[in-house]
Amino acid sequence: MTVKLSSSNLSKLPAEVAGPNYDRATLKAGIVHFGVGNFHRSHQAVYLDDLFNSGIGHDWALIGAGVFDGEKIGRGKLEEQDWLTTVVEQDSGHM
C-alpha cells in the first residue's frame, strides 16, 4: 500500500508506522537550524520528535533555514508533505 505522506493521511498509515502523537499546530519555534538536509532530519529532528511525543518541549520546535539555492527543491518537497519526513530505523538483527 502506498500512501502519500501528508497530515491528512497520517491516520491511513499502517499501525507499525509511528507518527506524531502531539498536535503539531501547538508547537512553538525555539530553534533555527541552518540547512535542513537528510542528516539533520534523521538526527536532531528525530530527537525533537521523541521529546514532543513525550509531552514536553513543545516550545523548542524547529525553523529550518535553507542557505543554498539547491535547498529550494527540498523545501518544496517538504512543503508538499506538510513538512513531514520519513526516517527508517533498522536494528542489526533485521539486516
Biopython code that builds the backbone (N, CA, C, O; Angstrom):
import numpy as np
from Bio.PDB.StructureBuilder import StructureBuilder

atoms = [
    (1, "MET", "N", (0.841, -1.179, 0.000)),
    (1, "MET", "CA", (0.000, 0.000, 0.000)),
    (1, "MET", "C", (0.886, 1.243, 0.000)),
    (1, "MET", "O", (1.812, 1.350, 0.804)),
    (2, "THR", "N", (0.606, 2.163, -0.887)),
    (2, "THR", "CA", (1.333, 3.414, -0.949)),
    (2, "THR", "C", (0.416, 4.541, -0.494)),
    (2, "THR", "O", (-0.690, 4.705, -1.010)),
    (3, "VAL", "N", (0.887, 5.312, 0.475)),
    (3, "VAL", "CA", (0.127, 6.441, 0.991)),
    (3, "VAL", "C", (1.018, 7.673, 0.879)),
    (3, "VAL", "O", (2.151, 7.662, 1.360)),
    (4, "LYS", "N", (0.521, 8.731, 0.252)),
    (4, "LYS", "CA", (1.281, 9.966, 0.157)),
    (4, "LYS", "C", (1.413, 10.565, 1.549)),
    (4, "LYS", "O", (0.428, 10.689, 2.276)),
    (5, "LEU", "N", (2.624, 10.931, 1.911)),
    (5, "LEU", "CA", (2.876, 11.498, 3.230)),
    (5, "LEU", "C", (2.292, 12.904, 3.305)),
    (5, "LEU", "O", (2.692, 13.801, 2.562)),
    (6, "SER", "N", (1.338, 13.077, 4.219)),
    (6, "SER", "CA", (0.713, 14.370, 4.471)),
    (6, "SER", "C", (-0.013, 14.296, 5.810)),
    (6, "SER", "O", (-0.299, 13.208, 6.309)),
    (7, "SER", "N", (-0.303, 15.432, 6.374)),
    (7, "SER", "CA", (-1.016, 15.460, 7.652)),
    (7, "SER", "C", (-2.358, 14.745, 7.556)),
    (7, "SER", "O", (-2.755, 14.033, 8.478)),
    (8, "SER", "N", (-3.054, 14.936, 6.443)),
    (8, "SER", "CA", (-4.380, 14.336, 6.303)),
    (8, "SER", "C", (-4.327, 12.815, 6.136)),
    (8, "SER", "O", (-5.339, 12.139, 6.322)),
    (9, "ASN", "N", (-3.169, 12.278, 5.792)),
    (9, "ASN", "CA", (-3.046, 10.831, 5.580)),
    (9, "ASN", "C", (-2.390, 10.088, 6.739)),
    (9, "ASN", "O", (-2.216, 8.873, 6.653)),
    (10, "LEU", "N", (-2.023, 10.766, 7.808)),
    (10, "LEU", "CA", (-1.342, 10.084, 8.913)),
    (10, "LEU", "C", (-2.167, 8.923, 9.465)),
    (10, "LEU", "O", (-1.607, 7.885, 9.818)),
    (11, "SER", "N", (-3.463, 9.081, 9.544)),
    (11, "SER", "CA", (-4.307, 8.008, 10.089)),
    (11, "SER", "C", (-4.410, 6.809, 9.143)),
    (11, "SER", "O", (-4.866, 5.741, 9.552)),
    (12, "LYS", "N", (-3.997, 6.971, 7.898)),
    (12, "LYS", "CA", (-4.058, 5.888, 6.910)),
    (12, "LYS", "C", (-2.788, 5.043, 6.885)),
    (12, "LYS", "O", (-2.741, 4.021, 6.201)),
    (13, "LEU", "N", (-1.765, 5.456, 7.620)),
    (13, "LEU", "CA", (-0.511, 4.708, 7.638)),
    (13, "LEU", "C", (-0.688, 3.402, 8.406)),
    (13, "LEU", "O", (-1.503, 3.324, 9.325)),
    (14, "PRO", "N", (0.074, 2.378, 8.029)),
    (14, "PRO", "CA", (-0.014, 1.103, 8.764)),
    (14, "PRO", "C", (0.330, 1.287, 10.241)),
    (14, "PRO", "O", (1.063, 2.206, 10.608)),
    (15, "ALA", "N", (-0.197, 0.420, 11.068)),
    (15, "ALA", "CA", (-0.012, 0.523, 12.521)),
    (15, "ALA", "C", (1.455, 0.516, 12.932)),
    (15, "ALA", "O", (1.822, 1.143, 13.926)),
    (16, "GLU", "N", (2.301, -0.192, 12.172)),
    (16, "GLU", "CA", (3.711, -0.271, 12.546)),
    (16, "GLU", "C", (4.499, 0.999, 12.189)),
    (16, "GLU", "O", (5.688, 1.092, 12.495)),
    (17, "VAL", "N", (3.856, 1.957, 11.557)),
    (17, "VAL", "CA", (4.496, 3.224, 11.203)),
    (17, "VAL", "C", (4.103, 4.264, 12.248)),
    (17, "VAL", "O", (2.930, 4.613, 12.381)),
    (18, "ALA", "N", (5.084, 4.749, 12.977)),
    (18, "ALA", "CA", (4.819, 5.730, 14.037)),
    (18, "ALA", "C", (4.710, 7.129, 13.446)),
    (18, "ALA", "O", (5.498, 7.531, 12.590)),
    (19, "GLY", "N", (3.730, 7.842, 13.919)),
    (19, "GLY", "CA", (3.567, 9.242, 13.551)),
    (19, "GLY", "C", (3.538, 10.074, 14.816)),
    (19, "GLY", "O", (3.593, 9.527, 15.918)),
    (20, "PRO", "N", (3.454, 11.366, 14.680)),
    (20, "PRO", "CA", (3.419, 12.220, 15.872)),
    (20, "PRO", "C", (2.150, 11.978, 16.684)),
    (20, "PRO", "O", (1.057, 11.867, 16.128)),
    (21, "ASN", "N", (2.306, 11.897, 18.005)),
    (21, "ASN", "CA", (1.121, 11.761, 18.862)),
    (21, "ASN", "C", (0.870, 13.066, 19.617)),
    (21, "ASN", "O", (0.319, 13.064, 20.718)),
    (22, "TYR", "N", (1.276, 14.165, 19.015)),
    (22, "TYR", "CA", (1.079, 15.500, 19.580)),
    (22, "TYR", "C", (0.493, 16.382, 18.480)),
    (22, "TYR", "O", (0.602, 16.076, 17.293)),
    (23, "ASP", "N", (-0.122, 17.466, 18.893)),
    (23, "ASP", "CA", (-0.717, 18.402, 17.943)),
    (23, "ASP", "C", (0.379, 19.308, 17.407)),
    (23, "ASP", "O", (0.860, 20.194, 18.114)),
    (24, "ARG", "N", (0.772, 19.090, 16.165)),
    (24, "ARG", "CA", (1.864, 19.855, 15.566)),
    (24, "ARG", "C", (1.552, 21.350, 15.508)),
    (24, "ARG", "O", (2.467, 22.173, 15.491)),
    (25, "ALA", "N", (0.274, 21.703, 15.478)),
    (25, "ALA", "CA", (-0.120, 23.113, 15.405)),
    (25, "ALA", "C", (0.181, 23.871, 16.697)),
    (25, "ALA", "O", (0.227, 25.101, 16.698)),
    (26, "THR", "N", (0.386, 23.139, 17.798)),
    (26, "THR", "CA", (0.655, 23.811, 19.079)),
    (26, "THR", "C", (2.139, 24.062, 19.319)),
    (26, "THR", "O", (2.507, 24.714, 20.296)),
    (27, "LEU", "N", (2.993, 23.549, 18.437)),
    (27, "LEU", "CA", (4.433, 23.740, 18.615)),
    (27, "LEU", "C", (4.811, 25.197, 18.412)),
    (27, "LEU", "O", (4.226, 25.900, 17.588)),
    (28, "LYS", "N", (5.800, 25.635, 19.180)),
    (28, "LYS", "CA", (6.320, 26.996, 19.051)),
    (28, "LYS", "C", (7.809, 26.918, 18.746)),
    (28, "LYS", "O", (8.537, 26.132, 19.352)),
    (29, "ALA", "N", (8.246, 27.726, 17.819)),
    (29, "ALA", "CA", (9.648, 27.703, 17.395)),
    (29, "ALA", "C", (10.572, 28.132, 18.528)),
    (29, "ALA", "O", (10.327, 29.125, 19.213)),
    (30, "GLY", "N", (11.635, 27.362, 18.706)),
    (30, "GLY", "CA", (12.651, 27.685, 19.692)),
    (30, "GLY", "C", (14.058, 27.488, 19.147)),
    (30, "GLY", "O", (15.035, 27.865, 19.793)),
    (31, "ILE", "N", (14.164, 26.893, 17.952)),
    (31, "ILE", "CA", (15.464, 26.588, 17.343)),
    (31, "ILE", "C", (15.417, 26.979, 15.872)),
    (31, "ILE", "O", (14.471, 26.642, 15.160)),
    (32, "VAL", "N", (16.442, 27.692, 15.425)),
    (32, "VAL", "CA", (16.637, 27.919, 13.995)),
    (32, "VAL", "C", (17.805, 27.041, 13.578)),
    (32, "VAL", "O", (18.893, 27.132, 14.147)),
    (33, "HIS", "N", (17.579, 26.191, 12.584)),
    (33, "HIS", "CA", (18.640, 25.314, 12.098)),
    (33, "HIS", "C", (18.963, 25.687, 10.664)),
    (33, "HIS", "O", (18.084, 25.688, 9.802)),
    (34, "PHE", "N", (20.224, 26.003, 10.407)),
    (34, "PHE", "CA", (20.664, 26.351, 9.063)),
    (34, "PHE", "C", (20.965, 25.077, 8.289)),
    (34, "PHE", "O", (21.889, 24.335, 8.619)),
    (35, "GLY", "N", (20.179, 24.841, 7.267)),
    (35, "GLY", "CA", (20.289, 23.611, 6.488)),
    (35, "GLY", "C", (19.341, 22.571, 7.053)),
    (35, "GLY", "O", (19.345, 22.304, 8.255)),
    (36, "VAL", "N", (18.544, 21.994, 6.200)),
    (36, "VAL", "CA", (17.558, 21.003, 6.659)),
    (36, "VAL", "C", (17.669, 19.730, 5.821)),
    (36, "VAL", "O", (16.671, 19.172, 5.365)),
    (37, "GLY", "N", (18.887, 19.298, 5.637)),
    (37, "GLY", "CA", (19.145, 18.113, 4.833)),
    (37, "GLY", "C", (18.812, 16.827, 5.559)),
    (37, "GLY", "O", (18.324, 16.836, 6.689)),
    (38, "ASN", "N", (19.084, 15.723, 4.886)),
    (38, "ASN", "CA", (18.749, 14.400, 5.419)),
    (38, "ASN", "C", (19.433, 14.111, 6.745)),
    (38, "ASN", "O", (18.813, 13.546, 7.645)),
    (39, "PHE", "N", (20.710, 14.491, 6.885)),
    (39, "PHE", "CA", (21.419, 14.199, 8.130)),
    (39, "PHE", "C", (20.731, 14.886, 9.302)),
    (39, "PHE", "O", (20.500, 14.268, 10.341)),
    (40, "HIS", "N", (20.410, 16.139, 9.137)),
    (40, "HIS", "CA", (19.727, 16.883, 10.199)),
    (40, "HIS", "C", (18.367, 16.254, 10.534)),
    (40, "HIS", "O", (18.033, 16.060, 11.702)),
    (41, "ARG", "N", (17.595, 15.941, 9.497)),
    (41, "ARG", "CA", (16.254, 15.411, 9.734)),
    (41, "ARG", "C", (16.296, 14.021, 10.368)),
    (41, "ARG", "O", (15.373, 13.652, 11.094)),
    (42, "SER", "N", (17.338, 13.254, 10.112)),
    (42, "SER", "CA", (17.402, 11.903, 10.685)),
    (42, "SER", "C", (18.089, 11.883, 12.048)),
    (42, "SER", "O", (18.223, 10.819, 12.651)),
    (43, "HIS", "N", (18.521, 13.026, 12.534)),
    (43, "HIS", "CA", (19.153, 13.073, 13.850)),
    (43, "HIS", "C", (18.457, 14.084, 14.751)),
    (43, "HIS", "O", (17.620, 13.701, 15.568)),
    (44, "GLN", "N", (18.780, 15.358, 14.620)),
    (44, "GLN", "CA", (18.214, 16.361, 15.522)),
    (44, "GLN", "C", (16.686, 16.369, 15.482)),
    (44, "GLN", "O", (16.045, 16.423, 16.532)),
    (45, "ALA", "N", (16.105, 16.317, 14.313)),
    (45, "ALA", "CA", (14.644, 16.354, 14.206)),
    (45, "ALA", "C", (14.009, 15.122, 14.850)),
    (45, "ALA", "O", (12.928, 15.220, 15.430)),
    (46, "VAL", "N", (14.662, 13.975, 14.756)),
    (46, "VAL", "CA", (14.146, 12.753, 15.390)),
    (46, "VAL", "C", (14.179, 12.905, 16.910)),
    (46, "VAL", "O", (13.226, 12.522, 17.588)),
    (47, "TYR", "N", (15.262, 13.459, 17.452)),
    (47, "TYR", "CA", (15.348, 13.670, 18.899)),
    (47, "TYR", "C", (14.243, 14.603, 19.373)),
    (47, "TYR", "O", (13.627, 14.370, 20.413)),
    (48, "LEU", "N", (13.995, 15.658, 18.609)),
    (48, "LEU", "CA", (12.928, 16.587, 18.984)),
    (48, "LEU", "C", (11.557, 15.934, 18.884)),
    (48, "LEU", "O", (10.700, 16.167, 19.737)),
    (49, "ASP", "N", (11.340, 15.129, 17.868)),
    (49, "ASP", "CA", (10.072, 14.410, 17.739)),
    (49, "ASP", "C", (9.860, 13.499, 18.943)),
    (49, "ASP", "O", (8.750, 13.424, 19.470)),
    (50, "ASP", "N", (10.898, 12.813, 19.382)),
    (50, "ASP", "CA", (10.801, 11.970, 20.584)),
    (50, "ASP", "C", (10.426, 12.816, 21.802)),
    (50, "ASP", "O", (9.595, 12.409, 22.614)),
    (51, "LEU", "N", (11.040, 13.987, 21.924)),
    (51, "LEU", "CA", (10.749, 14.895, 23.036)),
    (51, "LEU", "C", (9.279, 15.329, 22.991)),
    (51, "LEU", "O", (8.580, 15.271, 24.002)),
    (52, "PHE", "N", (8.820, 15.761, 21.824)),
    (52, "PHE", "CA", (7.430, 16.199, 21.678)),
    (52, "PHE", "C", (6.465, 15.054, 21.955)),
    (52, "PHE", "O", (5.426, 15.258, 22.583)),
    (53, "ASN", "N", (6.796, 13.857, 21.494)),
    (53, "ASN", "CA", (5.941, 12.692, 21.744)),
    (53, "ASN", "C", (5.856, 12.359, 23.229)),
    (53, "ASN", "O", (4.881, 11.751, 23.672)),
    (54, "SER", "N", (6.872, 12.752, 24.007)),
    (54, "SER", "CA", (6.837, 12.502, 25.449)),
    (54, "SER", "C", (5.995, 13.545, 26.184)),
    (54, "SER", "O", (5.781, 13.438, 27.392)),
    (55, "GLY", "N", (5.518, 14.554, 25.452)),
    (55, "GLY", "CA", (4.628, 15.553, 26.047)),
    (55, "GLY", "C", (5.312, 16.804, 26.550)),
    (55, "GLY", "O", (4.674, 17.657, 27.167)),
    (56, "ILE", "N", (6.598, 16.921, 26.295)),
    (56, "ILE", "CA", (7.315, 18.116, 26.767)),
    (56, "ILE", "C", (8.075, 18.770, 25.611)),
    (56, "ILE", "O", (8.233, 18.193, 24.535)),
    (57, "GLY", "N", (8.535, 19.985, 25.870)),
    (57, "GLY", "CA", (9.404, 20.668, 24.915)),
    (57, "GLY", "C", (8.697, 21.276, 23.723)),
    (57, "GLY", "O", (9.346, 21.573, 22.720)),
    (58, "HIS", "N", (7.390, 21.471, 23.796)),
    (58, "HIS", "CA", (6.659, 21.966, 22.633)),
    (58, "HIS", "C", (7.015, 23.398, 22.253)),
    (58, "HIS", "O", (6.538, 23.916, 21.243)),
    (59, "ASP", "N", (7.847, 24.029, 23.059)),
    (59, "ASP", "CA", (8.316, 25.379, 22.713)),
    (59, "ASP", "C", (9.739, 25.342, 22.144)),
    (59, "ASP", "O", (10.429, 26.361, 22.123)),
    (60, "TRP", "N", (10.172, 24.163, 21.684)),
    (60, "TRP", "CA", (11.501, 24.008, 21.075)),
    (60, "TRP", "C", (11.414, 23.447, 19.656)),
    (60, "TRP", "O", (12.304, 22.721, 19.211)),
    (61, "ALA", "N", (10.353, 23.783, 18.962)),
    (61, "ALA", "CA", (10.215, 23.318, 17.577)),
    (61, "ALA", "C", (11.246, 24.021, 16.687)),
    (61, "ALA", "O", (11.821, 25.045, 17.054)),
    (62, "LEU", "N", (11.453, 23.443, 15.527)),
    (62, "LEU", "CA", (12.470, 23.929, 14.587)),
    (62, "LEU", "C", (11.910, 24.859, 13.526)),
    (62, "LEU", "O", (10.783, 24.700, 13.058)),
    (63, "ILE", "N", (12.717, 25.816, 13.169)),
    (63, "ILE", "CA", (12.523, 26.557, 11.929)),
    (63, "ILE", "C", (13.765, 26.253, 11.107)),
    (63, "ILE", "O", (14.884, 26.536, 11.534)),
    (64, "GLY", "N", (13.569, 25.687, 9.948)),
    (64, "GLY", "CA", (14.688, 25.371, 9.066)),
    (64, "GLY", "C", (14.976, 26.543, 8.149)),
    (64, "GLY", "O", (14.065, 27.131, 7.565)),
    (65, "ALA", "N", (16.234, 26.873, 8.030)),
    (65, "ALA", "CA", (16.652, 27.980, 7.169)),
    (65, "ALA", "C", (17.613, 27.448, 6.119)),
    (65, "ALA", "O", (18.767, 27.144, 6.421)),
    (66, "GLY", "N", (17.140, 27.337, 4.892)),
    (66, "GLY", "CA", (17.998, 26.928, 3.792)),
    (66, "GLY", "C", (18.860, 28.096, 3.351)),
    (66, "GLY", "O", (18.370, 29.216, 3.206)),
    (67, "VAL", "N", (20.131, 27.839, 3.140)),
    (67, "VAL", "CA", (21.039, 28.927, 2.764)),
    (67, "VAL", "C", (21.601, 28.764, 1.357)),
    (67, "VAL", "O", (22.236, 29.680, 0.834)),
    (68, "PHE", "N", (21.375, 27.618, 0.747)),
    (68, "PHE", "CA", (21.886, 27.366, -0.602)),
    (68, "PHE", "C", (20.729, 27.291, -1.589)),
    (68, "PHE", "O", (19.634, 26.856, -1.234)),
    (69, "ASP", "N", (20.968, 27.710, -2.819)),
    (69, "ASP", "CA", (19.927, 27.681, -3.843)),
    (69, "ASP", "C", (19.323, 26.288, -4.010)),
    (69, "ASP", "O", (18.112, 26.161, -4.195)),
    (70, "GLY", "N", (20.141, 25.253, -3.949)),
    (70, "GLY", "CA", (19.664, 23.884, -4.129)),
    (70, "GLY", "C", (18.672, 23.438, -3.079)),
    (70, "GLY", "O", (17.928, 22.483, -3.300)),
    (71, "GLU", "N", (18.644, 24.108, -1.943)),
    (71, "GLU", "CA", (17.725, 23.718, -0.869)),
    (71, "GLU", "C", (16.276, 24.101, -1.164)),
    (71, "GLU", "O", (15.363, 23.667, -0.461)),
    (72, "LYS", "N", (16.066, 24.904, -2.191)),
    (72, "LYS", "CA", (14.698, 25.266, -2.574)),
    (72, "LYS", "C", (13.917, 24.038, -3.029)),
    (72, "LYS", "O", (12.714, 23.940, -2.786)),
    (73, "ILE", "N", (14.590, 23.109, -3.683)),
    (73, "ILE", "CA", (13.931, 21.882, -4.142)),
    (73, "ILE", "C", (13.459, 21.073, -2.936)),
    (73, "ILE", "O", (12.311, 20.633, -2.886)),
    (74, "GLY", "N", (14.349, 20.883, -1.972)),
    (74, "GLY", "CA", (13.988, 20.141, -0.765)),
    (74, "GLY", "C", (12.865, 20.809, 0.000)),
    (74, "GLY", "O", (11.995, 20.135, 0.552)),
    (75, "ARG", "N", (12.882, 22.128, 0.033)),
    (75, "ARG", "CA", (11.818, 22.866, 0.711)),
    (75, "ARG", "C", (10.480, 22.569, 0.055)),
    (75, "ARG", "O", (9.486, 22.316, 0.736)),
    (76, "GLY", "N", (10.462, 22.600, -1.260)),
    (76, "GLY", "CA", (9.225, 22.322, -1.980)),
    (76, "GLY", "C", (8.698, 20.932, -1.704)),
    (76, "GLY", "O", (7.494, 20.739, -1.538)),
    (77, "LYS", "N", (9.600, 19.960, -1.655)),
    (77, "LYS", "CA", (9.182, 18.581, -1.386)),
    (77, "LYS", "C", (8.628, 18.441, 0.029)),
    (77, "LYS", "O", (7.609, 17.782, 0.238)),
    (78, "LEU", "N", (9.303, 19.062, 1.003)),
    (78, "LEU", "CA", (8.810, 19.002, 2.376)),
    (78, "LEU", "C", (7.472, 19.718, 2.516)),
    (78, "LEU", "O", (6.583, 19.253, 3.229)),
    (79, "GLU", "N", (7.335, 20.840, 1.839)),
    (79, "GLU", "CA", (6.067, 21.572, 1.904)),
    (79, "GLU", "C", (4.922, 20.727, 1.356)),
    (79, "GLU", "O", (3.828, 20.728, 1.919)),
    (80, "GLU", "N", (5.166, 20.004, 0.257)),
    (80, "GLU", "CA", (4.145, 19.114, -0.319)),
    (80, "GLU", "C", (3.715, 18.032, 0.669)),
    (80, "GLU", "O", (2.601, 17.517, 0.581)),
    (81, "GLN", "N", (4.597, 17.688, 1.608)),
    (81, "GLN", "CA", (4.331, 16.640, 2.602)),
    (81, "GLN", "C", (3.914, 17.249, 3.940)),
    (81, "GLN", "O", (3.975, 16.577, 4.970)),
    (82, "ASP", "N", (3.493, 18.509, 3.934)),
    (82, "ASP", "CA", (3.106, 19.200, 5.174)),
    (82, "ASP", "C", (4.244, 19.223, 6.186)),
    (82, "ASP", "O", (4.017, 19.170, 7.395)),
    (83, "TRP", "N", (5.464, 19.301, 5.681)),
    (83, "TRP", "CA", (6.689, 19.392, 6.490)),
    (83, "TRP", "C", (6.984, 18.110, 7.258)),
    (83, "TRP", "O", (7.778, 18.125, 8.198)),
    (84, "LEU", "N", (6.366, 17.015, 6.877)),
    (84, "LEU", "CA", (6.642, 15.705, 7.472)),
    (84, "LEU", "C", (7.773, 15.037, 6.700)),
    (84, "LEU", "O", (7.963, 15.296, 5.512)),
    (85, "THR", "N", (8.515, 14.181, 7.379)),
    (85, "THR", "CA", (9.584, 13.431, 6.718)),
    (85, "THR", "C", (9.542, 11.991, 7.222)),
    (85, "THR", "O", (8.904, 11.697, 8.233)),
    (86, "THR", "N", (10.212, 11.116, 6.524)),
    (86, "THR", "CA", (10.242, 9.706, 6.889)),
    (86, "THR", "C", (11.655, 9.328, 7.317)),
    (86, "THR", "O", (12.630, 9.672, 6.650)),
    (87, "VAL", "N", (11.752, 8.628, 8.417)),
    (87, "VAL", "CA", (13.021, 8.079, 8.884)),
    (87, "VAL", "C", (12.805, 6.586, 9.098)),
    (87, "VAL", "O", (11.875, 6.180, 9.794)),
    (88, "VAL", "N", (13.658, 5.780, 8.503)),
    (88, "VAL", "CA", (13.571, 4.327, 8.660)),
    (88, "VAL", "C", (14.710, 3.889, 9.564)),
    (88, "VAL", "O", (15.876, 4.172, 9.293)),
    (89, "GLU", "N", (14.365, 3.201, 10.634)),
    (89, "GLU", "CA", (15.361, 2.676, 11.563)),
    (89, "GLU", "C", (15.383, 1.165, 11.434)),
    (89, "GLU", "O", (14.339, 0.530, 11.282)),
    (90, "GLN", "N", (16.571, 0.593, 11.496)),
    (90, "GLN", "CA", (16.712, -0.854, 11.366)),
    (90, "GLN", "C", (17.744, -1.318, 12.376)),
    (90, "GLN", "O", (18.825, -0.738, 12.477)),
    (91, "ASP", "N", (17.412, -2.369, 13.128)),
    (91, "ASP", "CA", (18.409, -2.880, 14.068)),
    (91, "ASP", "C", (19.214, -3.997, 13.402)),
    (91, "ASP", "O", (18.812, -4.540, 12.373)),
    (92, "SER", "N", (20.338, -4.323, 13.995)),
    (92, "SER", "CA", (21.264, -5.276, 13.377)),
    (92, "SER", "C", (20.658, -6.671, 13.231)),
    (92, "SER", "O", (21.120, -7.446, 12.393)),
    (93, "GLY", "N", (19.659, -7.007, 14.004)),
    (93, "GLY", "CA", (19.032, -8.313, 13.914)),
    (93, "GLY", "C", (18.112, -8.474, 12.717)),
    (93, "GLY", "O", (17.633, -9.575, 12.448)),
    (94, "HIS", "N", (17.862, -7.394, 12.000)),
    (94, "HIS", "CA", (16.934, -7.438, 10.868)),
    (94, "HIS", "C", (17.565, -6.917, 9.586)),
    (94, "HIS", "O", (16.864, -6.385, 8.725)),
    (95, "MET", "N", (18.855, -7.061, 9.448)),
    (95, "MET", "CA", (19.536, -6.554, 8.250)),
    (95, "MET", "C", (19.580, -7.613, 7.183)),
    (95, "MET", "O", (20.115, -7.376, 6.100)),
]
sb = StructureBuilder()
sb.init_structure("model")
sb.init_model(0)
sb.init_chain("A")
sb.init_seg("    ")
for serial, (resi, resn, name, xyz) in enumerate(atoms, 1):
    if name == "N":
        sb.init_residue(resn, " ", resi, " ")
    sb.init_atom(name, np.array(xyz, "f"), 0.0, 1.0, " ", f" {name:<3s}", serial, name[0])
structure = sb.get_structure()
